[in-house]
């Protein structure tokens, strides 16, 4: 991301806490990825969230109200490499600043090992308290908290450092949010960012009500609870909507994902996916705006490109035919080729209209 755009985003992040309490789903859907992750960080580092999510001791575990529920067939595909050499790499100024002064915690992570680091801090073994994680990892609770904070910070920084595709005509940047991975039994979704792989928040409202009655919260926390739970539900909606859209793409565009051939793309409109996942069409548009995914053959594709309408697909077919055929083809010949190769019936007039549109671009 260019430094100028990064500075604009950082300025906007300063106002995110003010959104909490008056935020609506459409507003949250419109947040850029870095803003969305900063909002999550702000919430998850709050004392009230930690009180409800990460009980400090075994005896407080029964007071756990918030837990994480991972979406099926999802994983994190970017294991963060916290190497000492990064500190000397001046090309990564942003990462260097994140790790500055954290040399001790990096050593703790290295001693822990990648397997346990992934298990306890990336794959979210949710039913554990901070004390239990500390005991199983043989470290102090303070170090567990430091690692969690570091992972969240790096997740946010990745919005600035992960390469993004751009639209060459507008120089618009797309945030890469996931990778569609080919597995033996189909496809899985690999997330690049920790904030997605955790899944959604599960809130035990019955237990929350019981804790209120027992006087477990002070007057300030009581006021914060409604805003907190409302914002968590909105975050859930954004995460869930993106997950459902990606699952819809996997099901509808399965053949294209297997072959990588554009001819295998099917007509799939945003209105259609909205009906499938029972969401408003405007939310679909917001959910996929300026976002991309990595496909099985390594290319990065804007999510919106998985939703071609009939006209878009026909024009792509025509462009391919015209590029392959050196001899000038008549509209009738093009009509016959499209019918034979792609099983699409078109009138000569329609072919002529599409042809003129292609030539005018």
ZIJO-V961772 format. One record per run of one state. SS is the DSSP state (~ for helix, > for strand, _ for the rest). FROM is the first residue (numbers start at 1). LEN is the number of residues. If there is no record, write none. Layout:
# ZIJO-V961772
ss:SS from:FROM len:LEN
ss:SS from:FROM len:LEN
This chain:
# ZIJO-V961772
ss:_ from:1 len:2
ss:~ from:3 len:11
ss:_ from:14 len:2
ss:~ from:16 len:4
ss:_ from:20 len:5
ss:~ from:25 len:6
ss:_ from:31 len:2
ss:~ from:33 len:12
ss:_ from:45 len:2
ss:~ from:47 len:7
ss:_ from:54 len:4
ss:~ from:58 len:6
ss:_ from:64 len:2
ss:> from:66 len:4
ss:_ from:70 len:4
ss:> from:74 len:3
ss:_ from:77 len:7
ss:~ from:84 len:5
ss:_ from:89 len:4
ss:~ from:93 len:7
ss:_ from:100 len:3
ss:~ from:103 len:10
ss:_ from:113 len:1
ss:~ from:114 len:9
ss:_ from:123 len:7
ss:~ from:130 len:8
ss:_ from:138 len:3
ss:~ from:141 len:21
ss:_ from:162 len:4
ss:> from:166 len:2
ss:_ from:168 len:4
ss:> from:172 len:2
ss:_ from:174 len:1
ss:> from:175 len:9
ss:_ from:184 len:2
ss:> from:186 len:6
ss:_ from:192 len:2
ss:~ from:194 len:4
ss:_ from:198 len:2
ss:> from:200 len:4
ss:_ from:204 len:1
ss:~ from:205 len:9
ss:_ from:214 len:5
ss:~ from:219 len:34
ss:_ from:253 len:1
ss:~ from:254 len:6
ss:_ from:260 len:2
ss:~ from:262 len:3
ss:_ from:265 len:5
ss:~ from:270 len:8
ss:_ from:278 len:3
ss:~ from:281 len:8
ss:_ from:289 len:2
ss:> from:291 len:4
ss:_ from:295 len:5
ss:> from:300 len:3
ss:~ from:303 len:4
ss:_ from:307 len:3
ss:~ from:310 len:15
ss:_ from:325 len:6
ss:~ from:331 len:12
ss:_ from:343 len:5
ss:~ from:348 len:13
ss:_ from:361 len:1
